[in-house]
Amino acid sequence: MVTFSAIFIWLVGFLVVILAGLLVTPVDLRAYLRTSSQSIYRVDAKFFAGLSPSVTIFDSSRRKRSIAKRPKKKRDRNRRKSQVFGRADIVSAFTRLISGLFGAIHFRRLNLDVEFGLHNPADTGQFYGYLMPLQYGGWLAQGLSISVRPNFERVCFFGEVDASVRVTAVSLMLPFIQFAWYAYGPRR
């Protein structure tokens, strides 16, 4: 009995150390998305600062399971709308949340390659002109590249994104805690 409890305590301690390591060490995420006649996407993760083997989180080439559709519930039209999103402090807290999340995500590599075409070739050219500061402005950090090509002959949108980011789980939790405090915490 003593041996069993000692083994159990060691296993629980080992799992706590592994979980703490996952929360504190950076996770490398790599995402690939390509749109054409058929969209292809894939998201891989490497835990413990890239030292673990790559684990596939999402992959469009895997076989999809058929999911039975559930009947939609009818909404009660007389039900009062929530008053939460009408408050200005929620909007302010949400903008802080978004900026905190962008501060916690570190882009290591971002390659964006897009070809687009609108109904009117003049609109395509004008929109292409609006996007040129992104491509040639010189303000992109090292490892970030954007390539935009207009298609004046037809309506289309084809693109390819290859991104690699580094995220620490603890740094992602802090913006959510701040959001909850500013949105739902004690009023001053």
N, C-alpha and C positions, 0 to 999 in steps of 0.2 A: 504494500500500500504506500509506503514511504517512497519507494522507487518510482511508482506511477505518478505521485504528486510532484516529485522532483523533475521528472521528464516533462510533465505538463507545464510546470513553471518555467523551465528552460525554453520550451516551444513557444509559450506566450511571450516571453522576453525576446526571443529571436524574431517573432512576427512584429513586435512593437519596434524593434530596431530597424527592421526592413521597411516598415511603414514610415517611420521617421526619416529614413534615408530617401525614400521616394518623395516625401514632402519637401525636403530641404535641398536636395541636389537638383540641378537643372535637367530638364527633359528636352531632347532635340526632336522636333517634329518636322517632317518633310511632307509637303503636299504637292500633288501633281494633278492638274485639271486640264483637259483638252476638250473643246467643243468643236464639233463638226457635224456630220450627219448623225453621229452617235456620240453622246458625251461619255468621256472616260475620266474617272477620278480615282485617286489612291492617296491614302494618308498613312504614313509610317511613323513610328515613335521609337526612340532609343532612350532608355532610362539610365540613370546614374551618370549624367554628363556625357552620354554617348558611348559608355563602356559596355553596355549590354548589347546583345544582338538586336537587330531591327525587328519590331513587332508591327504587323499590319493591322491597323484599326479599321479602316474602310477600304474597300476595293470593289470597283464596279464590275470587274471581270469575273468575280465570283458568282456562282449561281444564286439567284434570288429565290427565297422561299415564297410560296404563294400564301398570302395573308388573306383570311376571310374578312370581307368587309362587314363592319358592324353597321346596323341601321343608326342613322343620326337621330339624336334626341331632339325633340321639338323644343324650341326656346320659348320661354314665357315672356310675351311682349310687355306684360304689365310689371315685370320685375324692374326695380329701380336700378339705374346704372350706378356703378361704384363711383364714389366721390374722390377716390385716391388720386387719380390722374389729373384732376382739375387743380391741384394745389401747385403753387409755384415752387415750393421747397422740394417736391418730388422731381420736377424738371431740373432744378439746379443740382440735386443729388445725382440724377441720371447722367448729366454732363460730366460731373466729377468721376462717376463710375467709368464712363467711356475713356476719359483721359487717363485714368489710373490703369485701366487695362492695356491701353496702348503703351504706357510707360513700362509695364511689366513684361511686354513681349519684345524680344530683341531679334530683329531680322538679321540673319546671317547671309542669306542669299535670296534674291527675288528676281526672277526673269519673267517678264510679261511680254507676250508677243500677240498682237491683236490685228486682225483685218476686219474692217467694217465698211458697210455701204448703206446709204439711206435712199429713200425714194427719189429725192431730187439731187442730182450731182452737185448743185450749188450748196445745198445744205451739208452734203458730205464734205466738201471743201472747207466750209466755214467751221464745222465741228472739228475737222482735222487741224485747222489753224488754232483753235482753242486748246487742243491737246499738245501742240508743239512745245510749249514751255516745259511740259513734263519730260519730253524726250530729250530736248536739247538745252534745257535751262542750266545744266551743270550743277544743280543743287542736290542731285541724288548721291547718296552715300556709296561707298565702295561696296560692291557686291549686289547693288540694285541696278537693274537695267530694264528699260521700257522701250519696246519697239511697236510703233503704230503705223499701219499701212492703210490708206484709203482705197476703196474699190468703187470707182465711178460708174461702173457698168451695170451693177445689180445690187439689190438689197441683200445684205448678208451680215453675219457676225460670227467670225471664227476666232478662237483665241486659245492660247496655251499659257498656263501659269505653272511655274516651278518655283516653289518657295521653301525655304528652310528657316525655321525660327527656333529660338531657345527660350524656354519658359521654366520658371520655378513655381511650384504649386503654392508655396507660402506667399510669394509675391502676388499671385492672383487672388488669394483669399483676402488680403488687406483692402483692396478697393471695394469688395462686396461688404465687408464689415463696416467700412466708412459709409457706404451707400445706405445700409440699414440704419446706422446711427443718425445720419443727417435726415433721412426720410421719415423714420418712425421713432427716433429716440425722443428724449424729453425736450419739450419746447422751451425756448429761452424767453 
